[in-house]
Amino acid sequence: MRIGELSRRTGVNAHQLRYYGAQGLLEADRGANGYREYDESAVLRVKQIRHLLGAGLSSEDIAYLLPCATGEAPELPGCPDLLAAMRSRLDRLDEQMDKLAQSREALAHYIGEAARTSADTYPPFDGTAHEAVSA
């Protein structure tokens, strides 16, 4: 099948499918006309990629995991190398979530402080105060 048909069957646009190919996640043969030709297994492979991307894995992580994946969900065997890769990604996600929580807390604090301050004591927040200081 050509890329348009794969796109229609998976709901993934052709640009993304080309990207998956460039990342080594999706293989295609080239027809005599130069068009990409995908076999039936590409539909399952794209669904696997989408699920793994949804889990926060990078294309590099997915390239490592895909050869072991089975089924659409996909299912991954519990071998030590795969578990280590997924745990490492989970650790990175936890770190990002901690940083986001800290940023959220700081921003909420600033909002609370600003809300308690009388708006009458400050110039309007329309960029003109910054221009006056810059001049």
PyMOL commands that set and color helices and strands:
alter all, ss='L'
color gray80, all
select helices_A, chain A and resi 3-10+14-22+41-54+59-68+80-116+119-121+128-134
alter helices_A, ss='H'
color red, helices_A
select strands_A, chain A and resi 29-30+36-37
alter strands_A, ss='S'
color yellow, strands_A
deselect
rebuild
show_as cartoon
